[in-house]
Amino acid sequence: MTAPKNAQRKPQILITGAAGATAQRVIDRLRETCDLVAVDARIQVPLGDDIPSYCIDFNHRSFEDLFRRYQFDGVIHLGRIRSSQLTRLRRYNANVLGTQKLLDLSHKYGIQRIVVLSTFHVYGAMAYNPALINESAPMKSAGLSADLIDSVELENLANLYLWRFPELNITILRPCNIVGPSVQNTMGKLLSSHRAPVLAGFSPMMQFIHIDDMADAIVLAYNKPVRGIFNVASDDWVAYQRALELSGCTRIPVPSVPPVLPRLILRTLRLQSFPAYLMEFFKYPVVIDGQAFAKEFGFKPKRPLKEIFRFYRDNKTPL
């Protein structure tokens, strides 16, 4: 006697931001047990014959065709565009309007599980941040930098749909600095460089999570439909200048005052990987409390800081 057709069907998941290193690792972890469809608004990513891959702007009408063509059970939204990648207007269209379109279509087509990847940057870096920031803390970064407004708005949208449509089972993840092989974000570029800037007189405590651990966390979150917002971080942290030292970087002190001076110096030195909108994060600590996620999902990072820094010490690239 054969099993019913529905019993044989694998879960079908839409993964956005497929060109990113984190998405690539999530896809590797799910491709055997799920039917995946990959989307990226920037480029089409070849993933083999078993995974359809598309380059589609979420705001384009053709994006809805994917929801008609495939019977998605869930969405893993990893497609947030970083502030260093596009102009402010294009980022807003992609991150805010694109996410709204994605959430509207998810509600329209009966999606039952959504994981949204956010960032700890939404908390903002300030001198009076608490020692450990939990999920109930306000998102202050929009008031500190216009370049982070779209990140906060993306979260506000996801949070609105989380409470308005509980059937979507939305989980929002706020990870600390994601680093490791193939990571091209600000911190990854700094740690992999031979020389890296530091603001004179500042060395804030920072947290790092290996990209493989982050991919594991996303898969854990998807597989357990618990609604809510969760920080994702290890329970270990290190001062920024010490992290550079352990990664084999030569530190370049940059005067921190007046505020315009470090930007001029960095531009002169062509150190684009130290963006102005993140300047405060290299002054003040933003240490997040990841205990709620660890307890709810049974998560414990496997890659310690010494392994992370050893990789960067052994794999240097020009900044």
C-alpha positions, 0 to 999 in steps of 0.5 A: 500500500503506497503512502498518500501523496501529501505524506511524500511531499517535502516542505517547500521553502522560499529562500531570499538573498540567495547570493549571500554567504549565510543563505548559501549555508542555509541552503546546504543544510536544507537541500536534502530534506526540503524542496527549495526555491532561491531568489535574489534581487541582485543576481541569479545564483546557480544552485544545481538542477534540484533548486530553482533559482531566480533573479527577481525584484520583490516589487516586480509583479513577476515575484508573485508568479513564484507563489502561484507556481510553487506551494510554499510552506515557509519563507526564510528571508535573508535578503536584507541589503546592507547599507554599504551595497546600494544607495539609500533610496534603492536600499529602502525600496529593497529592504522595506517595500520589498519586505512588505511585498513578501509579507503580503504575498505570504499572507495571501498564499497561506504561508505558515512559517517565516524567519526574518534575518535582521541585525543587532545594529537596530539597537544603535551604539550609544555610550549609555547602552546597558551591559547586556541588551535584551530583545525588549530594548528600543531600536535607537539606530534610526535616530542615530544614522539615516543609513540604518533607517531601512533596517529598523523599518524592515523590523517594524514591518516584520513585527507588525505582521508578526502580531497582526497575522499570528498564523504566519508564525514569524520569527525575527532574528537579530544576530551579532557580527556574523563572520567567517569564510566568504563573509563580505560584511564590514566586520569580515573585511576588517578582520581579514585585512592586513591593516585595520583602523581603530578610533583612538581611545576606543575599543568597545566590547564586541560579539562574533558568531561564525557563519556556520553557527548562524546558519545552524541557528536559522535552521533551528529557528525555522524548524520550531515555529515559535513566534517572536524576536530573538537575539542570536549571539554567543555568551563570549565577547572581546574588545575590538582592538584585541580581536584585530590583534588575534586576527593578525591585523596591524591597527591604524589609530584614527583620531575620533574628534572632531567627528568629520576628521575620521571620515576624511582620514579614512577616505584618504587612506581608502579604507572604505570598509570602515563606513561612517554610518557604523562609526559609533559601533567602533566607539561604544559597546553593543553587547546583546543577550542571546539567552532567550534564543539559546534556551528556546531553540537549544542553540549553542555555538560550536565555533569558539572565538579562537577558531574564528580569529585563527581563520582570519589570521591565516587568510589575509586579504587587502582591505 
